[in-house]
Amino acid sequence: MAKTHTRYVCQQCGRVAASYMGKCPQCGSFSSMVEEVVHEEPVAKAGSARGLTGRSQPRPIQEIGGEAEDRIHLKIEEFARVLGGGIVVGSIVLVGGDPGIGKSTLMLQMAMEMAASQKVLYVSGEESERQIKMRAVRLLSDKNELPKNLLLVTETNLEVILNHVRETKPDLLIVDSIQTVYLSELDSSAGSVSQVRECASQLRELAKSSGVSVFMIGHVTKEGAIAGPRVLEHIVDTVLYLEGDRFQAYRLLRSVKNRFGATAEVGVFEMREGGLVEVTNPSEAFLAERMVNAAGSSIAVTMEGTRPILVEIQGLTSPTQFGNARRTPNGIDFNRLLLISAVLTRRVGLKLSEQDVFVNVVGGIQIDEPAADLAIAAAITSSWKDVPVRAEAVLIGEIGLAGELRMPGQMVARLREAQKLGFKTAIVPKAIRKGEAYPKGIEIVEVRSLDQALHAALKKSEK
């Protein structure tokens, strides 16, 4: 008979303990230890029988081919660019995002596109086949028909799913979601650390041994991380996050890990009645409803991966009604807003100690890079002085604690994007080191300090 023993596993970080603990000593989570019964002999046999190829032989690195990986063409260009140019044969991709953000919709759209030339198996553990069919009809355009090569199945047992894969031999497998799939040989419930880890490992072995491209949808915790152990993100080849506000129309598909392409790449989509629609020029979309010559509005050029995007940053200052003035950011880091407000107070002379400061990034996107510091400072100063920022100008630069401006990376690409959208002036830090020449179709105003930049930005345009 197989020996069994009991252990306790943290559902947040995967820490294993012999006895129950109210607080996990590794991640600090409370009441996250769950009891699991381990069968030693079956697990050992399953582990010893596994392998990506069945047999392995060490070879000199010079004898190994170095050709580029085979990719399957994907018609959704924004999705293909985030993946690095298409779907790599035999890759495994994890797609995460908040509930209701559009993960299943995006995966079904991709499945319907791929089913025109490939066989696709869509496995759902959360919805019925009828529900998926109704969504597919809603996403379908008037001229097209439902693809015959798109196979649907509702199943949560991984052994049964693998049997379906062996019978149908699909080119693409979509699992919605990995937290609903379970192995019957494990006593823990679906969605636990052991189940998620083992199921993802077997799906990875399926992808590497058979060449089937696997997409897994993952749930997201309250903190915004993919639910389950952190090792889940290490198992897969690519990790994608679908971000955005559910009450906004735009969605950002961000790559945070990619073994076959660049990380931090971003694709922009707009949620409509017919599904997610690609936004080929996101800068123009984010600036479409901009009110020109309004106080408290400035334009920043942020880099999302290799793509420069122009966004409008709005600032508002108002006399506080409380003892402590509030700082309320939306789309930028709270500590970054505190830093910029402190520099404006100490180095520029703005009296913000009695002012509530609000900053908003239009479009619902999140800006993390410091190159938007100058635009944020200009929006706050414009609102405080009630003087609009020059409508034809973009502001690019990082702010230091001494009030100096520092040069961000990829400046030429940012300026070219601003020029393409019709902006005539760019206020940037003075270049100390020589680099690639700036574009000639846009006026470059180089400044050394934040005070000089604000003076140039708030100066009235000459008619």
C-alpha positions in Angstrom: 0.0 0.0 0.0 1.1 3.5 -0.7 2.3 5.6 2.3 0.4 8.7 3.0 1.2 11.7 5.1 -0.4 15.1 5.8 1.2 18.4 5.1 0.1 22.1 5.0 0.7 24.2 1.9 0.4 28.0 1.7 -2.0 28.9 -1.1 -0.1 32.2 -1.8 3.5 31.3 -2.0 3.6 27.5 -1.9 5.5 27.1 1.4 5.2 23.6 2.8 5.0 22.9 6.5 4.6 19.8 8.6 2.0 21.4 10.9 -0.6 24.1 10.7 0.5 27.7 11.1 -1.9 30.7 11.3 0.6 32.9 9.5 2.9 31.8 6.7 6.5 32.5 7.7 7.5 33.1 4.0 4.9 35.5 2.6 3.2 36.6 5.8 -0.3 35.7 4.7 -2.8 34.8 7.4 -5.0 31.6 7.2 -3.5 30.6 3.9 -2.2 27.1 5.1 -4.4 24.3 3.6 -4.1 20.7 4.6 -3.2 18.2 1.9 -2.8 14.4 1.9 0.2 13.2 -0.1 0.4 9.7 -1.5 4.1 9.1 -1.9 4.2 6.1 -4.2 1.8 7.4 -7.0 3.5 10.8 -7.0 6.9 9.3 -7.2 5.9 7.1 -10.1 4.4 10.0 -12.0 7.5 12.1 -11.5 9.9 9.3 -12.6 7.9 8.7 -15.8 7.9 12.2 -16.9 10.1 13.8 -19.5 9.9 16.2 -22.4 11.2 13.8 -25.0 11.2 10.4 -23.3 15.0 10.2 -23.6 17.8 12.7 -23.5 21.4 12.7 -24.7 24.0 15.5 -24.1 25.3 17.1 -27.3 27.9 19.7 -28.0 26.3 23.2 -28.4 27.9 23.5 -31.9 25.8 20.6 -33.2 22.5 22.2 -32.1 20.6 24.1 -34.8 20.2 27.8 -34.3 17.4 28.6 -36.7 14.6 30.9 -35.6 11.6 29.3 -34.0 8.6 28.4 -36.2 5.7 30.8 -35.7 2.1 30.6 -36.6 0.8 33.8 -38.3 -1.8 35.6 -36.2 -4.2 38.1 -37.9 -4.7 40.1 -34.7 -1.6 42.3 -35.2 -1.6 43.9 -31.8 -1.7 40.4 -30.2 1.0 39.1 -32.5 3.4 42.0 -31.7 3.1 41.4 -28.0 3.9 37.7 -28.5 7.0 38.7 -30.5 5.6 38.2 -34.1 3.2 35.3 -33.8 2.5 32.1 -31.9 5.6 29.9 -31.4 4.9 26.3 -32.1 5.1 24.3 -28.9 5.0 27.3 -26.6 2.9 27.7 -23.5 1.4 31.2 -22.7 -0.3 32.4 -19.5 -2.9 35.2 -19.8 -4.0 36.9 -16.6 -6.2 39.9 -15.8 -9.0 41.2 -13.6 -12.4 39.5 -13.7 -14.5 40.8 -16.5 -11.6 42.6 -18.2 -12.0 40.5 -21.5 -9.6 37.5 -21.2 -12.1 34.9 -22.4 -13.3 37.3 -25.2 -9.8 37.8 -26.5 -9.0 34.1 -26.4 -12.2 33.2 -28.2 -11.5 35.9 -30.9 -8.0 34.5 -31.4 -9.4 30.9 -31.5 -11.9 31.9 -34.2 -9.2 33.6 -36.2 -6.8 30.7 -35.9 -9.5 28.1 -36.7 -9.5 29.3 -40.3 -6.2 27.6 -41.0 -5.5 25.5 -37.8 -7.4 23.1 -35.6 -8.2 24.7 -32.3 -9.5 23.0 -29.1 -11.1 25.3 -26.6 -11.5 23.8 -23.1 -13.7 25.6 -20.6 -14.1 24.8 -17.0 -16.2 27.8 -16.1 -18.8 28.2 -18.9 -21.0 25.8 -20.8 -20.6 25.1 -24.5 -23.8 27.0 -25.1 -22.5 30.1 -23.4 -19.3 30.0 -25.5 -21.4 29.5 -28.7 -23.5 32.6 -27.8 -20.4 34.7 -27.3 -18.9 33.4 -30.6 -22.0 34.4 -32.5 -21.9 37.9 -30.9 -18.2 38.3 -31.9 -18.8 37.0 -35.5 -19.1 39.5 -38.3 -22.0 39.5 -40.6 -20.1 38.1 -43.6 -18.3 35.2 -41.8 -19.5 31.8 -40.5 -18.5 29.9 -37.4 -15.3 28.0 -38.2 -15.6 24.2 -38.4 -12.1 23.6 -37.0 -12.9 25.2 -33.6 -13.8 22.4 -31.2 -15.4 23.2 -27.8 -15.5 21.0 -24.7 -16.4 21.6 -21.1 -14.1 19.6 -18.9 -12.0 20.1 -15.7 -10.3 16.7 -15.4 -6.8 17.0 -16.9 -6.6 13.3 -17.8 -9.8 13.6 -19.8 -8.5 16.8 -21.5 -5.2 15.1 -22.5 -7.3 12.2 -24.0 -9.2 14.8 -26.0 -6.0 16.3 -27.2 -4.6 12.8 -28.3 -7.9 12.1 -30.2 -8.4 15.4 -31.9 -4.7 16.4 -32.4 -5.2 20.2 -32.3 -2.6 22.7 -33.3 -3.8 25.1 -30.6 -5.1 24.4 -27.1 -6.8 27.0 -24.9 -7.6 26.2 -21.3 -10.0 28.5 -19.5 -9.0 28.6 -16.7 -6.0 26.8 -15.2 -7.5 27.2 -11.7 -10.5 25.0 -12.6 -8.4 22.1 -13.9 -7.4 19.2 -11.5 -5.6 15.9 -11.4 -7.6 13.0 -9.8 -4.4 11.5 -8.4 -4.0 14.6 -6.1 -6.4 14.9 -3.1 -6.3 18.7 -3.0 -9.1 20.7 -4.5 -8.9 22.4 -7.9 -7.2 25.8 -7.7 -4.8 24.8 -4.9 -1.1 25.2 -5.2 -0.4 21.6 -5.8 -3.1 21.3 -8.5 -2.1 24.4 -10.3 1.6 23.5 -10.3 1.1 19.9 -11.4 -1.5 20.7 -14.1 0.6 23.5 -15.6 3.7 21.2 -15.6 1.8 18.5 -17.5 0.5 21.0 -20.0 4.0 22.3 -20.5 5.3 18.8 -21.2 2.4 18.3 -23.7 3.4 21.5 -25.5 7.1 20.7 -25.7 6.7 17.0 -26.7 3.9 17.3 -29.2 4.3 20.8 -30.6 0.8 21.9 -29.5 0.7 25.6 -28.6 -1.1 26.0 -25.3 -2.8 29.1 -23.9 -3.9 29.2 -20.3 -6.1 31.8 -18.7 -5.2 32.6 -15.1 -7.3 34.2 -12.3 -5.9 37.3 -10.6 -5.8 37.9 -6.8 -6.9 41.2 -5.1 -3.3 42.4 -5.2 -3.3 42.0 -9.0 -1.0 39.0 -9.2 -1.9 35.7 -11.0 -3.5 33.4 -8.4 -1.5 30.4 -7.4 2.2 29.8 -6.7 4.8 32.1 -8.2 6.3 29.0 -9.9 3.4 29.0 -12.3 4.9 32.1 -14.1 8.2 30.3 -14.2 6.8 27.2 -15.8 5.3 29.0 -18.9 7.2 30.7 -21.8 5.2 33.9 -21.9 3.1 35.8 -19.3 0.6 38.3 -20.6 -1.6 40.7 -18.5 -4.8 42.2 -19.8 -5.0 45.6 -18.0 -7.5 48.4 -18.0 -10.4 49.8 -16.2 -13.6 47.9 -16.7 -15.5 51.2 -17.0 -13.1 52.4 -19.7 -13.2 51.3 -23.3 -9.4 50.7 -23.7 -7.5 47.5 -22.7 -3.8 47.0 -22.7 -2.3 43.6 -23.3 1.1 43.7 -21.6 4.0 41.2 -21.9 5.9 40.8 -18.6 7.8 37.7 -19.6 8.5 36.4 -23.1 11.2 33.8 -24.0 10.6 34.4 -27.7 10.3 38.2 -27.8 10.7 41.5 -26.1 9.3 42.0 -22.6 7.2 45.0 -21.6 5.6 45.1 -25.1 2.1 46.4 -25.1 -0.9 46.0 -27.4 -3.9 48.4 -27.3 -7.5 47.3 -27.8 -10.9 48.9 -27.5 -13.8 47.0 -26.0 -16.9 47.2 -28.2 -20.1 45.3 -28.6 -18.4 43.0 -31.2 -15.4 42.2 -28.9 -11.9 43.7 -28.6 -10.9 45.8 -31.6 -7.3 46.7 -32.3 -6.2 50.3 -31.8 -3.4 50.8 -34.4 -2.8 54.4 -33.4 -3.3 54.6 -29.6 -1.8 58.1 -29.2 -4.5 59.6 -31.5 -7.2 57.7 -29.7 -6.1 58.9 -26.2 -5.9 62.6 -27.5 -9.2 62.6 -29.5 -11.3 64.2 -26.7 -8.6 66.6 -25.5 -9.8 70.1 -24.7 -7.1 72.5 -26.2 -5.9 75.4 -24.1 -7.5 74.2 -20.9 -5.6 74.9 -17.7 -4.2 71.8 -16.0 -3.7 69.7 -19.2 -0.3 68.6 -20.6 0.9 66.0 -23.1 3.5 63.3 -22.1 5.2 60.8 -24.3 5.6 57.5 -22.6 7.2 54.3 -23.8 5.2 51.1 -23.6 7.8 48.5 -24.6 9.2 49.7 -28.0 6.1 51.8 -28.8 5.9 55.5 -27.9 2.4 56.6 -26.8 1.2 60.2 -26.3 -1.2 60.6 -23.4 -2.9 63.5 -21.8 -2.2 64.2 -18.2 -4.6 66.4 -16.2 -3.8 68.2 -13.0 -6.1 70.0 -10.6 -5.3 72.0 -7.5 -8.0 73.1 -5.0 -7.8 74.7 -1.6 -8.1 72.0 1.0 -11.0 71.7 3.4 -9.0 69.6 5.9 -6.0 70.0 8.0 -3.8 67.9 5.7 -3.8 68.5 2.0 -4.6 65.4 -0.1 -2.6 64.0 -3.0 -4.8 61.8 -5.2 -3.3 60.2 -8.3 -5.0 58.1 -11.0 -2.7 56.4 -13.4 0.6 57.3 -11.7 2.4 56.2 -8.6 1.4 57.9 -5.4 4.9 58.3 -4.2 5.9 59.9 -7.5 3.2 62.5 -7.1 4.5 63.3 -3.6 8.0 63.7 -4.9 6.9 66.0 -7.7 4.7 68.1 -5.4 7.6 68.5 -2.9 10.0 69.6 -5.7 7.4 72.1 -7.0 7.0 73.5 -3.5 10.7 73.8 -2.6 12.4 74.5 -5.9 9.7 76.4 -7.9 7.9 78.2 -5.1 4.4 76.9 -5.5 2.4 76.9 -2.3 0.9 73.5 -2.4 0.8 72.8 1.3 -2.7 74.1 1.5 -3.8 72.7 -1.9 -5.4 69.3 -2.6 -3.6 68.0 -5.7 -5.3 65.6 -8.2 -3.6 64.0 -11.2 -5.3 61.9 -13.8 -4.0 60.0 -16.8 -6.7 60.1 -19.5 -7.7 56.8 -21.0 -7.3 54.6 -17.9 -3.7 53.6 -18.5 -1.0 53.3 -16.0 2.3 55.2 -16.4 5.3 53.9 -14.4 8.3 55.5 -16.1 9.8 58.8 -14.8 9.8 60.4 -18.3 6.3 61.8 -17.6 7.5 63.8 -14.5 7.8 67.0 -16.4 4.3 66.7 -17.9 2.8 66.0 -14.5 4.6 69.0 -13.0 3.4 71.2 -15.8 -0.2 70.1 -15.4 -0.1 70.8 -11.7 1.5 74.2 -12.2 -0.9 75.1 -15.0 -3.9 74.5 -12.7 -2.3 76.3 -9.8 -1.6 79.4 -11.9 -4.7 79.0 -14.1 -2.6 79.4 -17.2 -2.8 76.7 -20.0 0.2 74.8 -21.2 1.1 75.4 -24.9 -1.3 73.4 -26.9 1.3 72.4 -29.6 4.0 71.3 -27.1 4.9 67.9 -25.5 6.9 67.7 -22.3 9.5 64.9 -21.8 11.9 64.6 -18.8 12.6 63.2 -15.4 12.7 65.5 -12.4 15.4 65.3 -9.8 15.2 66.3 -6.2 17.4 69.4 -6.9 14.9 70.6 -9.5 17.1 69.5 -12.4 15.8 67.6 -15.5 17.3 64.3 -16.6 17.3 62.8 -20.0 15.1 59.6 -20.4 15.8 56.9 -22.9 14.7 56.5 -26.5 14.2 60.3 -26.9 14.3 60.2 -30.7 11.5 57.7 -31.0 9.4 59.8 -28.7 10.0 63.0 -30.7 9.1 61.2 -34.0 5.8 60.0 -32.6 5.0 63.6 -31.4 5.9 65.0 -34.8 3.8 62.4 -36.6 0.7 63.6 -34.6 1.3 67.2 -35.5 3.0 68.7 -32.4 5.3 71.5 -33.2 7.4 71.9 -30.0 9.0 69.5 -27.6 10.4 70.7 -24.2 13.2 68.3 -23.2 16.2 68.2 -20.9 19.4 69.6 -22.3 21.5 66.8 -23.9 24.9 66.6 -22.2 26.2 63.6 -24.2 25.9 63.6 -28.0 23.6 60.9 -29.5 21.4 60.4 -32.4 20.2 63.7 -34.1 16.8 64.9 -33.3 14.1 65.1 -36.0 14.1 68.4 -37.9 10.3 68.8 -38.3 9.8 69.7 -34.6 11.2 72.6 -32.5 13.3 71.3 -29.6 13.4 73.5 -26.5 16.3 72.3 -24.3 16.2 73.3 -20.6 18.3 72.4 -17.6 15.9 73.0 -14.7 12.3 72.5 -13.9 11.8 76.2 -13.4 13.0 76.9 -17.0 10.8 74.1 -18.4 7.7 75.5 -16.8 8.5 79.0 -18.0 8.8 77.7 -21.5 5.7 75.5 -21.3 3.3 78.1 -19.9 4.5 80.9 -22.2 1.7 82.0 -24.5 2.1 81.0 -28.1 3.0 83.6 -30.6 0.3 84.3 -33.1 
